[in-house]
Structure formats: C-alpha cells, structure tokens
C-alpha cells in the first residue's frame, strides 16, 4: 500500500505556488508529482543525500565520480547505453554534485516516461552489475582531466581555494567537491561499490516528476519500475552541524589571468537558519547592479574595479557571505578598503525602504526564474524535500525575504561581517607581487 499526502505551498500567487503531491513507495523512495499540461514534455529529477561532505578519508571525490559512473551501465542497460536510449526517445540528461547532494535529471517527451523510468530505476537499483574495471579506469581519467581543465582556466580554482580557507581542516566542506588527485587515482572497484551500497539507497533519495502526465498513471508507472529496487535500509549517518571555530585565513593563488581579484569571505549560517534571508537581502542591498552601494563604490561611480559585488551561499551545514572585486590597476588593498567602507556605511545608514524593496524584488525574481520550466520545478521539489523536509521551500523563502526589515539587515551585518571573522583570498597573475600582506599560498590537493 502506497502512503501519500498532499503538500501545498504558501498562499502566494504565481510560479512560487507549487502544487505537488508526495508519495512514499514500499522501499522507502519518496516521490513528488506535479502535473503541468501546458507542456508536452516531462522532467525527472532524482537527488541523493550524498555529497562531498559524506566522503571519508581516502575517498575524497568519490561522490563526484559517481555522477559519472551512473551513466556507464547497469544490470539491464549496456555500457554507455543510458544516453543512447534516452536520446533516441528525444530526451536529454545531466547531473551535478555538491557538498550536500548528488542529483540526476532528464527531460523528454511525455510519451517517453516509461523508458525514462526504466533507465533510472535500473541504475538506482542495479548499478553494481554494470560497475566494470574498464569503466572505472575510464571515468577516473575523465574526472582528473575535468579537474585539470577547470583549474587551468582563469579563476578556475577560486571557489575551491575559498573553501580551503573558510572551512577548517575538519569541517565537512573543507575538501573540494572535485576531490583530491591521490584519492581519485586510488579508487578501486571494491571501494566504489561499497560507496554505492552505503549511499545510493531508496531511503536516501527523492524522485520528482513534473510535466504532462496524469498523476494516477504516472504513480502507477513509477511504482512498477521501482518495485524491484531493493530496500537496503537507511543510508550511512551523515556529518552533522559543525561546532568548531572558523579561524580567519589569508591565502594567495597565482593564476593565468591579467587582472587581480580579491575575495572577502565570512562564514555565516546554514540554509536552515532564520538569518539566511536577512543575509541574502543584505547582499542585494550592497550588490544588485548600478544604484546599489558596493557596486557603485567599486564599479559604477568610482570605477576602482572592472568587476565586483557581493553574494551569499548556504549549504546544509554552513554558509558564507562573499565580497569580490577584480581590477588590473587598482591595488587589492584599496579594493578591500572600499568594500569595508561600504559595509561600514550600511551599519551607519540602514537601508531605505526603496533599497529594501529593490533587494527583495531581485531575490524573489531569482526564485521565480528557477521555477519557470518543468526541469527547474522538478529540481526545486526534489531538493527542497530532500534537504529541507518540505516541497514548498521557494514559497517559504520568499515569505522570509519579504519579512526582512532594515533592522534585520543591520543586525546580521554587525553579527557576521566583522573584520576578525573574515578570510581573504588574493588571486594574482603569475609572478605578480600584488597580493594582500600576510597571504600564504593555497595548496589544492
């Protein structure tokens, strides 16, 4: 018997009001369904509660490696046939890995739903039968090439270097998602099969399907194709909230670029924290294009930087507030001073009603943009249920943003964006001596 219940979003008009039903199969797989008869296509998104934070010593990069191995073949799908079979039906697919999750998504004509469910269910339940030594060797090479190519691009190492600086050694986010060269090179077939057994379980996954279908028929098809996927119990325990300190660190990277870039990074809060919305609004008050405080100070009014701004990032365990500025001629220390002045002025002169309204409009519009098509809605539904325990987190986030006051913005800026808590990263051209004083080279393993 399939247990199911209906979840609805908050009473907000427009694309944020996602109507979806949530079901649980006997093997523990949670399924989210949302009909959309305005399209002739269907989007499928499945997310697993496994990311870089779940990797033990010796397996850094394994979560990302599995993003590749899941396309290599399974018990009833031959080697490299996943893409071929889906493309032949008019579909397309991709995947991504983050610190907190690994997700796979596809979009296809409505008539190809059965084929898509067959392909997905086979690799979820029976990937181990298709894990071959040759495939592993091939994909290890692909991952290392991907790493090398990404790191060779201008500013291609910046995010991973920031992660090393902001998150201490024992923090779950310290090691880059791409992994370490030594661990990727050392993966054995036995080790990756063990990783799959521990984390790729139905009770650690959420499947969302959005598009042109009848709910009862789609649920019956999903139940059929996933009925033989074994229930292997709950996934391995995950790393919880980080309780340690976040010491300030100052690093430098030599990079194949002409411009110098400085990043100012403060550890903040996870996506589950009540201060996330206020920090988001603060970032848009500072940096939302011409007419906002930091952007004008760096780029538009004073023209000190060629590019610059502020943004936030929030994971399940931790978050950060990031200010950046790039310039060819302006010294990095001056860019830092300008950024500090903009933050200090925000404390001295709280945002006006006009500034708040503009920041909120920008943030809510970004939420809406992510839900325009079925694939975006499927990703939002699956990720929200998996990571935050509800399907309507876009509507909840929008409501939290609308509730932010000027006092809230000042409070979170004062609480989190102090100079003592700030790490910095100087990115300079090879041989350039323009890094901030006291910065040490950042090593990426």
N, C-alpha and C positions, 0 to 999 in steps of 0.2 A: 504494500500500500504506500503510495507516494504522499508524503506530508507536504502541504504547501500553505502559504499565506500571502496575502497581498500587502505590499508596501507602497505608499504613495508619498510624493514629495510635499513640501510645504505649499501653502496656497499662493504660489507666485505664478503669474501668467508667463506665457512664452516657453521657450525651449528648456528653461530650468525646471519646469514642472514635469519631471519624468515619471510616467506611469509604467510600472513594471510589476510582474508577479514573480515571486521567489518560491522555488520548489527544492525539495531535497530527495534525491534518489536513495534507494536502499543501501547503496555502497557509500553513502555519505557525500557524494558530489552535490554541491549546491548549484542550482540552475536559475538564471534570471532570464525572463522572456518579456520582450516589448514589441508588440505588433506596430508596424508602420506601413500602411498601404499606400502611402504617397510615393513609394519607390518600387521598382521591380527587382530589387536586389536584397540580399540578406548579408548581415555582418555577424561574424562569430569571433568571440574573444574569450580566451581561457587564460586565467592567471594563476600562478602557483606561488604560495607563500615561501619562496626561497630566493635569496639574492646573495650578494657578496658578503653580507653580514653573517650568513649561516655557514661560511666555509671555515673549516678547521685548519690548523697549521698543516702545511703540505698540500692543500687543495685550493689555494687562492687562484681564482679564475675558473673554477670548475662550474659554477653557476652559469657563467657566460659561455663556456664551452658547450654546455648542454643546449643552449639556444641554437647552436649549430648542429649538434648530434641529433636533435629531434626531427631534422629533415632528411636524415641519412637512410632511413628504412626501419621497418618494424616487422612483426611476425607475418603480416599479410600484405605488406607494401614493400616492394623490392627496393634495392639500393637506389637512391636518388629519384624514386618514382613519385614521391609526395608532390613535388612541384609539377611534374609532368601531368599527373592525373588531375590535379586541381586546375591547372592552366587549360587543359583540354576541355574542361567544363565551363570556361570563361571566367575562372576565378583568379585571385591574386592573394598573396600572403606575405607576412613579415613577422618579426619578433623583436623583443628587446629585453635586456637585463638591467636591473638597477641594484642599488644597495639592498632593497627590501623585497623585490619580486622579480619573477621571470614570466613573461607573457607572450602569447602567440595569438595572432589574429589573421583573419581572412575575410574577403568579401567576394561574393559570387552571385550569379543569377538565382532567383528563387527556386527554380527547378533543380538546382544542384545541391539542395540542402542534404539529401540523403548521402550523396557522395562525400560531402564535407564532413558529416558526422562520422561516417565510416573511417575516413582518414584520421580524424582527430582521436576517435576512441581507440584506434589500433595503436597509435604511438603512446597514448596515455597509459593503456593497459599492458602493452606487449612490446615496448621498445627494446627490452633486453634481448629479445630474439634477433633483433637487427643490429645490435651493437657488435661490430666486427673490428678486428685489429687494424685492417687497412683503412676503414672509415675513421677510426680514432686518430691514426697517424696523419691522415689527410687533414682532418679538421684541426688538429693541434698546429699544423703548419699554417692553416688559414688564419687561425686566431693570432699567432705570433706575427704573421705578415700584416694583419689588420692593425695590431698594436704598433708595429714599426712604421707603417704608413701614416697612422694617426699622429704619432709622436713626431714624425718628420715635418708635419705641416706647421706653419706659423701659428703659435699659441695652441698647438695641439696637445701640449702636456699641462696646460694651466690648471684645469679643473682637478686633475689627479694630484698635482703639487699642492693645491689649496687643501685638498682632503688630508694630505700627509701633515700639513701644518696645523690645521684647525682641530682635527681629531687625534688625540694622543695614541700612543702605541697600542694600548689595549682596548681602544674604542672600536666597536664593531664596524665603523665606517672608515677606519684608518687605511686599509689596503684598497687600492683602486679596483673597480669592478672588473677591469680587463685582466687583473691577476698579476702574478709575477712570472718572469721568464722561467725561472728554475722549476716552479710548481707546474706550469703548463707543460714544460718539456718532460717532467717526470710522471705525468698521469699514466696509469696503467689501466688496462681493460677491467681488471677486477675492481680498481678504485672507483672508476666512473660508474660501474654497475651498482656498487654499494651506495654511491651518492644518489643515483636514481631511485633505488629502493627506499632510501631514507626520506627523500623529499617529494618525489613525484607520486603522491598518493591522492586518491579521490577526496579524502577529508582535508586535504591541503590545497584544494583547488576550487575555483568558481568559474563556471561556464556561463557566458552571457550571449544571447542570440537576439538580434534586433533586425526587423525588416518585414518584408512582405510574406507573411505566413498566417495561418490560423493557429491560435495558441494550443488548442487541444491536439491538433495534428502534429505540431512541432514537438510538443511534450511527449507524445507517443513515440515519435521517431527517435528522440534523444534517449528515452527510456530503453528502446530496443537496442540501439547501438552501444549504449554504455552498460547494458545489463550484465555482460560477461566480464566487465572490467573489475578485477578483484578489489575487495575492500581490505587493504593491508593495515588498517588502523590509523591512528593519529600520526602526524609527522613528528620528526625529532624535535625536541624542545628548541626554542629559538633564543637568541641573545635578547635580554630584556633592556629596560631603560638603563642608560649609562649613569652611574652615580659618582664618577670620579671628577677630577678637576679638568679645566681646559686651559692649560698654560699658554700664554702668548708666545708665538714663534715668528721668526722673521727669516724668510728664505729668498733665494735668488735663483733664476733659471737663465741660462744662456740659450737664446732662441734664434732660429733663422728668420728674423724679421728686421725691418728698418726702424720701427717705432719702439719706444719704451712703453711698458704698461705696468701700472701698479694696481694691486688688489688690496683692499682693506676688508678683512673678514672677521666677523664676530659670531661666536656660537650663540644660538638663540633657543628655540623651542621646537618640539616635535609637532606633527600635524594634529595631534590630539589635544594640544594646549590651547587654552582660552585666549592667549595673547597672539596667536598666529594672525588673526585678522587685522589687529591693530598694527602689527609689524608690516604686513602687506600694504596697508594704507599709507604708513609712513614712507615706505619705499616709493610709492607713486606720487606722494606729495613732493618728495625730493626729485624724483626722476620719472617724468611721464611725457617727455618731449619739450619743445620750446614753451617757455612760460612757467616751467617748474624750477624749483630753487637750485638744485645741484646741476641739472642740465644747463641752465642758463649760466651759472657760475663757471662751469668747466668749458662749455662748448659754444653756446649761442651768444652770450653777452660779452664775456671776457676773452673767449677764443684761446684759452690756455691749452685745451685738449682737442685732438681730432675726433675722439670718441670718448664717451664716458657715461656713467649712470649708476643706478642702484637697483638691486633685485634681491629677492628672498628665495630660499629653498628650504623645504621642510620634508623630512623623512619620518618614518615611524618611531625612530629613537631620538633624533636630534634635528636641529635646523641651523641655518646660518643666514646672516644679513651680509650682503656683499656690495661694496662700492668699488668701481673700477674707473680707470682713466688711462688713455693712450695718447702719446704725443711724440713727435720726432724731435722737437727743440726744447720744450719745457722740461726742466728738471723734475724728477719724480717727487722730490721733497716739496716742491711748490704745489704740485697736484694734490699731495696729501694735505698741505696747509689749507688749500682752497676747499677741499672736501670737509675737513674738520670745521672750518668756518661755517659752511652751510648747515652742518649738523648742530653746531652751537646756536646758530640763529633760529633753528627750528625750536630749540628749547626756550630761547628768549622770546620768540614771537610765534605762538602756536598757530597752526594752520587756520586760515579763514574758512568760512562756510563755503565759499567758492572753490577753494583748494580741495577741501574735503569732498565736495560733490564731484569734482573732476576726477579725483583719485578713485572714488568709489565706482563711478561710471566705467572707468577704464578696467578695473578689476572684474566687475560683473560682466562686461562685454567679453573679456577673455574667457570667462567661464562659459558664456553662451557660445562663443566661437568653437570651443572644444566639443560642443554637442550638436553641431549643425548637421552632420551626416550620420548614418547608422553606425559606421565604424567608430566614430568618436563617442556615440552614446553607449555602444557595447563596451568599450574600454572603460568609460566612466562607471557604468553599472557594476562591472566585474571588479574593478579596482576598489571602488568605494565599499562594496560589500565585504571583500576580502580583507582590506586593510583597516576599515573604519567601522565595520559592523552594520552598515546601512547602505541602501542604494541611493538615497536622496542627498548625498553629501554636497552636490553642487548647489542645491537649493539652501541647504543648511549654511554653507559657506557664504552664499550671497546674503542671507539674513544676518550673519555675523558681521560681514563687511558693512552693511547698512547701519548697524548699531554702533559702529565705532565713533567716538567723539574726539574733539580736539584734545581734551584732557587725556584720553587713552593714548593718543599718538605721543604726546609729550612724556607720559609715564613710561611707555615701552622704550622710547629712545633713551631716556635717562637710565633705565634699568639695564638695558642690554648693550648699548653702543658706547661704552666708556673706553677711553684710551688704554686702560690697564687690561682689558679683555681682548684687545684687538691683535690679530696676527696680520702680517703683511707679506706679500709676495711681489718681488721686483722681477719683471721679465725684460731682459735687455738683449740687444744684438751681441753676437759673438765678439769677444774682445772689448766690449763696452764697459766702462767703469762707472756707469751712472746709477747703480743700484743704491737703495737706501742704506744708510750707515748701519752696520751691525748685522746685515743679512748674511746667511750661510747658504752654500749650495744645497739644493734639494735633490736627494737621490730617489729615483723611482726604480724599484727593484724589478 
